[in-house]
Amino acid sequence: MSFRDSVSLPVRAGIALAGNPLRLIEMRVPCDECAPAAARQALAGLRVLRGQIGDLTLIASELITNAVLHSGCTTEDELELLLEWTDGHLRLSVLDPGRTGKSAKLAMDEQRASGGVGLFLVEQLASQWGAERSEHYRVWAEVPVA
């Protein structure tokens, strides 16, 4: 786990605006029921950008939970959580093995009545979100820096 939050905000903004994403968190966690809590704990450790941490924490928890439940991963696998700051937004992403071939999609109204609200919440909190499939599967969400 890597935390780089001791640099002052103006320096971070200058680095991010130069077009180079600043990686605030990069961590790997086992794909198990403890993974969402590990992600929440990592985000709670950031001392900058307090205004966005609540939304980012919920987004991370939902994306990690979806990976644990739907990616086909086992406890032998790891999930990767990245939080980067670039061009006026924070981008949070979760990489999983993507073995099932399923894609992240919003639940229908009737599905949300019995759970399945995770991506609906992500859509409400993020300025944009999406997914990319290569050898693995990455779901990401962006939150503007206030």
Phi, psi and omega in degrees: 000140182230125175242127176234074184238023180264353179280145181292155184303315181299322178294316178300315181298319179297318179295313183295320182289341179286003178092357179259116179299140176260117181279113180271323178221135171219115182214154174239137180226149175299146180279085180211184184294346179272349185300315180299320179295323178296320178295316179298319180296320179298315180293325179297337181282350179285136181257358179245164176060042181304329181296333182258349187298322180299311179296316180296324179295316178294317179299312180300315180300317180292316181293319178294316179301316178300320179297316180298317185279328193238357186271348184081016180282162176239175179294347176281342181272161174241148172255147178248131175245127177237140170230119181234150178246122178202144173045047173081012177214162173255130180245119179251133179221152178233127178252129178229171182295333177062036184291332185282341183078001178288153177246150177292128176210154181292141176286148176288163182308316182291331177288325180293335180296333181243029184115197177070031181263356187305304182288333174299316177296318178301315180297324180289326185270331185267150174286331173198157177208163180187188182214153180223135178242129170226235174293329179238192181230126180239128172248136185225159176213146180241141178234128179293146177277123182280000000 
